[in-house]
């Protein structure tokens, strides 16, 4: 069960396209909104191009938010220890279902948003399986300065 202080977002990943899709898999999700100071629990369902679950059972995971794909200026980083199976009763790594805690109360995010109410950022979900790093999905998001 997720902690009460976390905002939960359910996201379906088409790993063959490295994109987020709706739960039916028929259309892409674009530009989700994330807010500075938020504590989020992202619940990912990872499928292949046919809609079959991707087995992530032997992997380690990482979710990152950066200001630019080119510079990789890190704004938030959820490493493997932030992927906690007890946070989601639906967790099944072998069934492609994993979740991670994302702390958006980061000084780097506040600095990034210092002169604006919102700005574009870039997200990536990675898995390392058998010593090989795989990009499961990448997507744009909008970060909002919720305290201005």
C-alpha positions in Angstrom: 0.0 0.0 0.0 1.3 3.5 -0.9 2.1 5.9 1.9 -0.6 8.5 2.4 1.8 11.4 1.7 2.5 10.2 -1.9 0.5 11.3 -4.9 -0.1 8.2 -7.1 0.2 8.2 -10.9 -0.5 5.0 -12.9 1.6 4.9 -16.1 1.6 2.3 -18.9 4.9 2.0 -20.8 5.2 0.6 -24.3 8.8 -0.5 -24.1 9.1 -1.1 -27.8 8.4 2.6 -28.4 9.8 3.8 -25.1 6.7 5.9 -24.6 3.8 6.2 -22.2 0.4 5.1 -23.4 -3.1 5.1 -22.0 -4.2 2.0 -20.1 -5.7 0.6 -23.3 -2.4 1.2 -25.1 -4.2 3.0 -27.9 -2.8 6.5 -27.5 0.3 8.3 -26.2 0.3 10.2 -22.9 2.1 13.5 -23.4 3.5 16.0 -21.0 2.3 14.9 -17.5 2.4 17.6 -14.8 4.7 17.4 -11.8 4.8 19.9 -9.0 7.8 21.1 -6.9 7.7 19.7 -3.4 5.4 16.8 -4.4 6.0 13.3 -3.2 4.9 10.9 -5.9 4.5 7.2 -6.3 4.8 6.3 -10.0 3.3 2.9 -10.8 4.5 1.6 -14.1 3.1 -1.3 -16.2 5.7 -2.2 -18.8 4.5 -4.0 -21.9 5.9 -4.9 -25.3 4.5 -4.0 -28.7 1.9 -6.7 -28.5 0.7 -5.6 -25.0 2.4 -8.5 -23.2 4.1 -7.9 -19.9 7.9 -7.3 -19.9 9.6 -9.5 -17.3 11.7 -7.1 -15.1 12.2 -9.7 -12.3 16.0 -9.7 -12.3 16.6 -6.0 -12.8 17.6 -2.9 -10.9 15.8 0.3 -11.8 16.2 4.0 -12.0 13.9 6.9 -12.7 15.4 10.3 -13.5 14.2 13.8 -14.4 16.6 16.0 -16.2 16.4 19.6 -17.6 17.8 18.6 -21.0 18.5 15.4 -22.8 21.7 17.0 -24.1 23.2 18.1 -20.8 21.7 15.5 -18.5 21.3 18.2 -15.7 19.8 16.0 -13.0 16.7 17.4 -11.2 15.4 14.3 -9.5 16.8 10.8 -9.2 15.0 7.7 -7.9 17.5 4.9 -7.7 16.8 1.2 -7.1 16.2 1.6 -3.4 13.2 3.9 -4.2 11.5 1.1 -6.0 9.7 -0.6 -3.1 7.5 -3.5 -3.8 5.5 -2.9 -0.6 4.3 0.5 -1.9 1.9 -1.2 -4.4 -0.1 -4.3 -3.9 -0.1 -4.8 -7.7 3.8 -5.0 -7.8 4.9 -7.9 -10.0 8.3 -7.4 -11.6 7.9 -10.6 -13.6 4.6 -9.2 -14.8 6.1 -5.8 -15.8 4.6 -3.9 -12.8 7.0 -1.8 -10.7 6.7 1.5 -8.9 9.0 4.1 -7.5 9.0 7.0 -5.1 9.9 10.3 -6.6 10.8 13.2 -4.3 10.2 16.5 -6.1 11.3 18.5 -3.1 14.8 19.0 -4.6 16.9 22.1 -4.5 17.8 21.5 -8.2 14.2 21.7 -9.2 13.6 24.9 -7.2 16.7 26.4 -8.9 15.5 25.3 -12.3 12.1 27.0 -11.7 13.5 30.2 -10.0 12.4 32.6 -12.7 9.3 30.9 -14.0 6.1 29.2 -12.8 6.7 26.2 -15.0 9.2 24.7 -17.4 9.6 21.6 -19.5 11.7 18.7 -18.2 12.5 15.2 -19.4 11.9 11.8 -17.7 13.4 8.4 -18.2 12.8 5.0 -16.7 15.8 2.6 -16.9 16.2 -1.1 -16.0 19.5 -2.9 -15.8 19.0 -6.6 -16.5 21.8 -9.1 -16.8 24.3 -6.2 -16.7 22.7 -4.5 -19.7 21.0 -1.1 -19.2 17.7 -0.6 -21.0 15.8 2.5 -21.5 12.2 1.5 -20.9 10.6 4.8 -21.6 11.3 8.5 -21.9 8.9 11.3 -21.9 8.6 15.1 -21.5 6.9 16.5 -18.5 6.1 20.0 -17.2 7.5 20.9 -13.8 5.5 23.6 -11.9 6.7 25.8 -9.1 3.8 25.2 -6.7 5.1 27.5 -4.0 5.4 30.8 -6.0 
